[in-house]
Amino acid sequence: MDMSFFWSFPDQKVLTSCLKKFLDKNELDAVEAFLIEQGPEKVKGVGVENLPDYVQNLKVMGELLEEKGRQEQVWQDLEHVFQKLSEKIYSEEIQELMKKKENYETLKLGMDAYVSYLVGLYERVFQKK
């Protein structure tokens, strides 16, 4: 796509407004809008108009996605190992704290319940003295 018309557009505010409308109507994709907004001095877009580069980019993207899948599996395996280790290493109280934190972070536990739990834990641990 030849972006020279957009790059030479005299009123950047109007251009930005038009870009938003084009995006909303799916007349431009995010990459095209980015190329228009940044201009030729900041970024160069290469795509289907240069078929060998496009094919190479697709190949590299496929390799990255394959590697991402392998890495995600490794991380899942490590998380499983750490979970099993934590059950052997940490006290039940620490394990409960970790579970409450995880539930709060994944929105399975509301802030009020989480804060109440933390206040109760603080009182049990530090008020004993």
HELIX and SHEET records of a PDB file:
HELIX    1   1 SER A    4  TRP A    7  1                                   4    
HELIX    2   2 GLN A   12  ASP A   24  1                                  13    
HELIX    3   3 ALA A   30  GLN A   38  1                                   9    
HELIX    4   4 LEU A   51  ILE A   89  1                                  39    
HELIX    5   5 GLU A   92  GLU A  105  1                                  14    
HELIX    6   6 MET A  111  PHE A  126  1                                  16    
END                                                                             
